[in-house]
Amino acid sequence: MNAEVLVDIKEVSRFYGDNQALKNVSFRVHKGEVLGFLGPNGAGKTTAMQTITGNLAPSSGSVTIAGHDLLEDPRAAKAAIGYLPEQPPVYRELTVDEYLDYCAALNRIPQSQCRPARETAKAKCGLSDVGRRLIGNLSKGYQQRVGLAQAVIHLPPVVVLDEPTVGLDPIQIREIRELIRELGKEHSVILSTHILPEVQLVCDYVQIINKGELVLSDSIGGLQHHLKGASHTVAFRQAPDLSVLEQVAGVKSVQREKDPYLRIFFEPDKDPTDEIVKLSVKNKWGLYEMRPGRVSLEEIFVELTTDEPASQEAVA
């Protein structure tokens, strides 16, 4: 049985004057999925997040949240969303408990249910021991946890997180990512980020946006499966003539790597392994290693978002 569609974005565009920040963006998020919304700075990620959450109206297209059209029934649609913007909307002069009680009231949680809702949100986000502390005295990682708690206190089916780990130290980043994975078990999560490992570690699906357009949409598993067969890394005892390898059926190019390795790129449905082995025997090249190449998400990201070919070095 197919999971329920909780976010349905159809042909959404957004203009700022003559500048088109989003160009006919369409996608769906099902219940229990974590979607990684990936792109370089300025690609349109934050505009997309603000449009999905109703902070910006789309210039055209439709946004449906948990079955409610955001323009026709904004109150019901927004009630189904928990949103953590890039800067957590916390009040530093309040304690964690005071702030979460305030957030519960904003989300129209009945007064009799505010305390249970607050304690549940604190437990989910690892805040049970800091309820009486001033938010301003907490570390940045804990302030981010408070931001997550306000986003989920009303148990929304959809949680939208915009750059939730920016500025955190490595330990804090690991903790927030674990929280996001836990949230993904009970909510549909949209995670906007430009940090590539975050998507691979946390998300079920990835979408890459560049200059306002979606340029890639796939599951993490599907993406990795697709990328495995794109190349082989090989090593020979006697350096072969690259032009001979390039003439093999299906081979697109041959690239020298750290000696003695070569990387052979080929069409996904035309694996040249058998022919390379035959050529090695015929020409006495001494083939002694061949392994499937793996194109990293970093390389795909660079290829889709710049005009330059992806380098073999990981993007920082």
C-alpha positions, 0 to 999 in steps of 0.5 A, spaced: 500 500 500 502 506 498 504 511 503 500 517 504 502 524 500 503 529 505 506 534 501 504 535 494 508 541 490 505 542 483 508 547 478 510 552 483 514 558 480 516 565 484 518 571 482 522 577 485 520 583 480 523 580 474 527 575 477 525 568 477 527 564 483 523 558 482 521 555 476 516 550 475 518 546 481 514 540 482 515 534 487 511 530 493 513 527 499 510 521 503 509 520 510 515 517 513 520 520 508 526 524 509 527 529 503 533 532 502 533 539 498 540 540 496 543 546 492 548 551 492 547 558 496 543 562 492 539 556 488 532 557 491 532 553 497 530 558 502 525 561 497 522 554 496 522 552 504 518 559 505 513 558 499 512 551 502 511 553 509 506 559 507 511 565 508 511 566 501 505 566 496 507 562 490 507 566 483 504 560 480 502 553 481 499 550 488 502 547 494 498 542 498 499 540 505 496 534 508 490 534 503 489 542 504 491 547 499 495 552 502 492 558 498 485 556 499 485 553 506 491 556 509 490 555 516 489 548 516 495 547 511 499 551 516 497 547 522 500 541 519 507 544 518 512 545 523 518 549 521 525 551 523 528 556 519 535 557 518 535 562 524 531 558 530 526 563 532 527 563 540 527 568 545 533 568 549 530 571 555 525 565 556 527 559 559 526 553 555 519 551 558 516 558 558 518 558 550 515 551 549 509 553 553 508 560 548 509 555 542 504 551 544 499 556 545 501 559 538 499 552 535 492 553 539 494 547 543 488 546 549 491 549 555 490 542 559 494 539 554 500 544 553 504 541 559 504 534 556 505 537 549 511 540 552 514 534 555 513 530 549 517 535 545 522 536 550 523 528 550 524 528 543 529 533 542 533 531 548 531 537 552 528 534 558 534 536 563 534 543 561 527 546 561 528 551 567 534 554 563 534 560 560 535 559 552 540 565 552 545 561 556 544 554 552 549 552 547 548 553 540 547 546 539 541 546 544 538 552 542 537 548 535 534 543 539 529 548 542 528 550 535 526 543 533 522 542 539 517 548 537 517 545 530 514 539 533 510 541 539 503 540 535 505 534 532 505 536 525 505 531 519 510 535 516 516 538 518 520 543 514 528 544 516 532 549 513 539 548 514 539 546 521 546 544 522 549 550 520 554 553 525 554 547 529 560 543 531 561 536 529 558 533 535 552 537 535 551 536 528 551 529 529 546 529 535 542 534 530 542 529 525 540 523 529 534 527 531 532 528 524 532 521 523 528 520 529 523 525 527 523 522 520 520 515 523 513 519 525 513 525 521 515 527 513 521 531 513 524 536 508 531 538 510 534 544 506 541 544 506 548 545 502 552 540 506 552 533 502 554 528 507 548 530 511 543 528 505 547 521 504 546 520 512 539 522 513 535 522 507 531 517 504 530 521 497 534 527 494 533 533 490 538 538 487 535 545 485 540 549 481 538 556 479 531 555 481 530 549 477 530 541 480 535 538 476 535 531 479 530 527 483 532 520 486 532 516 492 538 515 495 539 508 494 537 509 487 542 514 486 547 510 488 545 504 484 545 508 478 552 511 479 555 504 481 556 502 474 558 508 470 565 507 470 571 502 472 578 503 475 583 499 472 590 498 473 595 494 468 603 492 469 604 495 462 601 502 461 596 501 455 595 505 449 589 510 451 586 510 444 585 503 444 581 503 450 577 509 448 575 505 441 572 499 445 564 499 444 561 503 450 567 507 452 566 514 453 572 516 455 579 514 459 582 518 464 589 517 468 589 517 475 594 516 480 599 511 477 598 506 475 590 507 475 586 509 469 578 510 470 574 508 464 567 511 463 562 508 459 555 507 457 551 504 463 548 499 459 554 497 455 559 494 460 566 493 457 569 489 462 570 482 457 573 486 451 578 490 456 580 483 459 581 480 452 585 486 450 589 486 456 591 479 454 592 480 447 597 486 448 600 483 454 598 489 458 598 485 465 591 487 467 591 486 475 586 490 478 579 492 476 573 495 480 567 498 479 568 506 480 563 510 484 561 517 483 560 521 489 554 525 490 559 531 490 561 529 483 554 529 481 552 536 485 558 539 482 556 537 475 549 539 475 550 546 479 556 548 475 559 549 468 565 545 470 566 538 470 566 534 477 573 533 479 576 527 483 576 531 489 571 532 494 567 538 495 569 541 501 
